[in-house]
């Protein structure tokens, strides 16, 4: 695309998302080191750290290290198990806000998404103002901070969203790309892993700027045709990949905290009726049908449980959501003698209006 009419891509990355969700639910955790863990099921501290907040990172606790090591680094940190249903529910709130601003949308993971805002704004200065508005809306409506990057393509937008974390905003205009990339570490280039980074270091390449000066032939010789060409182009900020919805990342859901902890079926049904209506409005706005309905329950001990029903054929009416989620809630309360703190409704296995494309469940 010609430089006088570049694409304008926004990448939003939630800050320390899992830990920040826990802080939102438990305000008493704020300011304390919080570590979210994936326990292996072997008992004790077997497993690895999923993520941690910035207070915990000051002690060297980061994603991927063993839980046992994290506890040695700071025994007083608060260690919590991953609660994916909570995070997915909050993610749905964020993604729904982002969709409202996009020409096209691509959810990259539970806490990251690309928005193509070309045409929604006239230039990169307007794009910066829009990004600020989105960040503030997420803060006000969801209660979380995020970092954003604005750039002419997905590659640079993603790198720039990570540039000033947490709660950052970085705009890279087309004529600033090479200057922006040049001083960054090789591994800051999205797609360059540890092994590739180490090999490039052995070749005397430490920064993206140095990588951009290597001949394509040398990179192809070292890494093969496809990867060599990609490294050369990426180091120069070249990326033409479109922003498109990924199959298998799509669901729509809503969760809420009950006014009081309860297992009163009538109270719970009233709440999930409101959530079902909200989910239905989102489906209707995007002309989508669904194949599965899920009732989400978080009990007072903070355990998350779900019950899901798969329909025989796609549906797109609010009655189908309510009928199924009522039945699932009743079954759940019969099977589990627990008091509930939060409840949620989720639909998935979504199809477009003509039924031609199944997006699947996240």
VENMOBEL-V949565 format. One record per backbone hydrogen bond with DSSP energy under -0.5 kcal/mol. CO is the residue of the C=O (numbers start at 1). NH is the residue of the N-H. If there is no record, write none. Layout:
[[CO	NH] [CO	NH]]
This chain:
[[2	5] [3	6] [8	117] [9	151] [10	115] [11	149] [12	113] [13	147] [14	17] [16	20] [17	21] [18	22] [19	23] [20	24] [21	25] [22	26] [26	29] [27	30] [29	32] [33	78] [34	53] [35	37] [35	80] [36	50] [36	51] [37	39] [37	82] [38	48] [43	46] [45	68] [46	40] [47	67] [48	38] [49	64] [51	36] [53	57] [54	58] [56	59] [56	61] [57	60] [60	62] [62	65] [65	49] [66	70] [67	71] [68	72] [69	73] [70	74] [74	77] [77	79] [78	35] [78	80] [80	37] [83	86] [83	87] [84	88] [85	89] [86	90] [87	91] [88	92] [89	93] [90	94] [91	95] [92	96] [93	97] [94	98] [95	99] [96	100] [97	100] [98	101] [98	102] [99	102] [104	116] [106	108] [106	114] [109	112] [111	14] [112	108] [112	109] [113	12] [114	106] [115	10] [115	117] [116	103] [116	104] [117	120] [117	121] [121	119] [123	127] [124	128] [125	129] [126	130] [127	131] [128	132] [129	133] [130	134] [131	135] [132	136] [133	137] [134	138] [135	139] [136	140] [137	141] [138	142] [138	143] [138	144] [139	143] [145	15] [147	13] [148	170] [149	11] [150	172] [151	9] [153	157] [154	158] [155	159] [156	160] [157	161] [158	162] [159	162] [160	163] [162	165] [168	148] [170	150] [171	173] [173	176] [173	177] [174	177] [176	180] [177	181] [178	182] [179	183] [181	184] [181	208] [182	209] [184	208] [185	188] [186	189] [188	190] [189	192] [191	193] [193	197] [194	198] [195	199] [196	200] [197	201] [198	202] [199	203] [200	205] [201	204] [204	206] [206	186] [207	211] [208	212] [209	213] [210	213] [211	214] [215	218] [215	219] [216	220] [217	221] [218	222] [219	223] [220	224] [224	228] [225	229] [226	230] [227	231] [228	232] [229	233] [230	234] [231	235] [232	236] [233	236] [233	238] [234	237] [237	239] [242	244] [246	249] [250	349] [252	347] [254	345] [256	343] [262	340] [263	265] [264	268] [265	269] [266	270] [267	271] [268	272] [269	273] [270	274] [271	275] [272	276] [273	277] [274	278] [275	279] [276	280] [277	281] [278	282] [279	283] [280	284] [281	285] [282	286] [283	288] [284	287] [289	351] [290	315] [291	311] [292	348] [293	309] [294	296] [294	346] [295	307] [296	344] [297	299] [297	305] [298	341] [298	342] [299	302] [303	299] [305	297] [307	295] [309	293] [309	311] [315	290] [317	321] [318	322] [319	323] [320	324] [321	325] [322	326] [323	327] [324	328] [325	329] [326	330] [327	331] [328	332] [329	333] [330	334] [331	335] [332	336] [335	337] [336	338] [339	300] [340	262] [341	258] [342	298] [343	256] [344	296] [345	254] [346	294] [347	252] [348	291] [348	292] [350	359] [350	360] [351	289] [352	355] [357	352] [357	359] [359	248] [359	250] [360	350]]
